[in-house]
Amino acid sequence: IKKQGEEAKVSCRNIRRDANKALEQFEKDAVIGEDELTKHKDKVQGLLKSYEGKIDELADKKGKEVMEG
Protein backbone atom coordinates (compact mmCIF):
# COMPACT_ATOMS: atom_id res chain seq x y z
CA ILE A 1 0.00 0.00 0.00
CA LYS A 2 2.86 2.35 0.82
CA LYS A 3 4.45 1.59 -2.55
CA GLN A 4 1.21 2.37 -4.37
CA GLY A 5 0.89 5.60 -2.40
CA GLU A 6 4.40 6.63 -3.38
CA GLU A 7 3.71 5.77 -7.02
CA ALA A 8 0.58 7.93 -6.92
CA LYS A 9 2.58 10.84 -5.46
CA VAL A 10 5.25 10.44 -8.16
CA SER A 11 2.49 10.60 -10.78
CA CYS A 12 1.19 13.80 -9.21
CA ARG A 13 4.70 15.28 -9.22
CA ASN A 14 5.06 14.41 -12.91
CA ILE A 15 1.81 16.25 -13.60
CA ARG A 16 3.17 19.25 -11.67
CA ARG A 17 6.34 19.16 -13.76
CA ASP A 18 4.34 19.10 -16.98
CA ALA A 19 2.08 21.92 -15.79
CA ASN A 20 5.07 24.06 -14.83
CA LYS A 21 6.68 23.43 -18.21
CA ALA A 22 3.48 24.51 -19.95
CA LEU A 23 3.28 27.64 -17.78
CA GLU A 24 6.91 28.48 -18.55
CA GLN A 25 6.18 28.11 -22.25
CA PHE A 26 3.19 30.45 -21.90
CA GLU A 27 5.47 33.03 -20.32
CA LYS A 28 8.09 32.53 -23.03
CA ASP A 29 5.40 33.02 -25.70
CA ALA A 30 4.23 36.19 -23.89
CA VAL A 31 0.80 34.69 -23.16
CA ILE A 32 1.24 35.38 -19.44
CA GLY A 33 3.57 37.62 -17.48
CA GLU A 34 6.13 36.75 -14.84
CA ASP A 35 3.76 37.59 -11.97
CA GLU A 36 1.08 35.33 -13.42
CA LEU A 37 3.64 32.57 -13.92
CA THR A 38 4.61 32.74 -10.26
CA LYS A 39 0.98 32.85 -9.14
CA HIS A 40 0.02 29.83 -11.23
CA LYS A 41 3.09 27.83 -10.21
CA ASP A 42 2.21 28.50 -6.56
CA LYS A 43 -1.34 27.33 -7.23
CA VAL A 44 -0.07 24.14 -8.88
CA GLN A 45 2.24 23.53 -5.89
CA GLY A 46 -0.66 24.02 -3.49
CA LEU A 47 -2.74 21.50 -5.41
CA LEU A 48 0.14 19.03 -5.35
CA LYS A 49 0.51 19.32 -1.58
CA SER A 50 -3.24 18.91 -1.14
CA TYR A 51 -3.37 15.75 -3.22
CA GLU A 52 -0.22 14.32 -1.61
CA GLY A 53 -1.94 14.79 1.74
CA LYS A 54 -5.04 12.99 0.49
CA ILE A 55 -2.92 10.15 -0.87
CA ASP A 56 -1.13 9.77 2.48
CA GLU A 57 -4.44 9.85 4.32
CA LEU A 58 -5.99 7.17 2.11
CA ALA A 59 -2.87 4.98 2.23
CA ASP A 60 -2.76 5.19 6.04
CA LYS A 61 -6.46 4.34 6.29
CA LYS A 62 -6.14 1.37 3.95
CA GLY A 63 -2.99 0.19 5.72
CA LYS A 64 -4.84 0.14 9.03
CA GLU A 65 -7.74 -1.76 7.45
CA VAL A 66 -5.38 -4.40 6.10
CA MET A 67 -3.59 -4.76 9.43
CA GLU A 68 -6.90 -5.13 11.32
CA GLY A 69 -8.59 -7.36 8.75
N, C-alpha and C positions, 0 to 999 in steps of 0.2 A: 504494500500500500504506500509506503514511504517512497519507493522507487517511482511509482506511478504519479505520486504527487510532485516529485521533483521533475519528472518528464513534462508534466502539465505546466509547471512554472517555467521551464526552459522554453516551451512553446510560446508562452505569453511573452517572454523576453525577446524571442525572435520576432514576434509581431511588433513589439515596441521598436526594435531595431529597424524593421521595415517602415514603420510609421515615421520614425525620425528621419530616415533617408528620404522619404517622400516629402516631408516638411522642408528639409534642407534643399531639395530640388526646387520646391515652390519658391523658396527665398532666392535661390540662384536665378530662377526665371523671372524674378521680380513680381511674382504673384502675391506674395506676402512680404512684410517688412521684418526687420530683425526683432522688434518687440513682439510681433505676432508669433514669430518662430519660437521665441523663448516661452511665451504664454502657452502655446500649443504643446511644446515639448514637456512643460511642467504638468499640463493636463494629462498627457499620455502617461507620464511617470506616476501621477496620482492614481490613474486607472490601474496601472500595473500593480502598484502596492495593494490596492483594494482587492484585486483578483488573487494576488498571491496570498493575502490573508484568508480569503474564502477557501482557497485550495488547502491551506494548512488546516483550517477549521474542519473541512470535510474529511480530510485524511485522518486527523486525530479522532474524529467521531467514528469513522469506519474502523480504525485500528482498535478502538475500545470495544466496538461491537464484535469484532473478530475474536479478541482476547476473551470476552465474556461468553461468546457463543460456543 
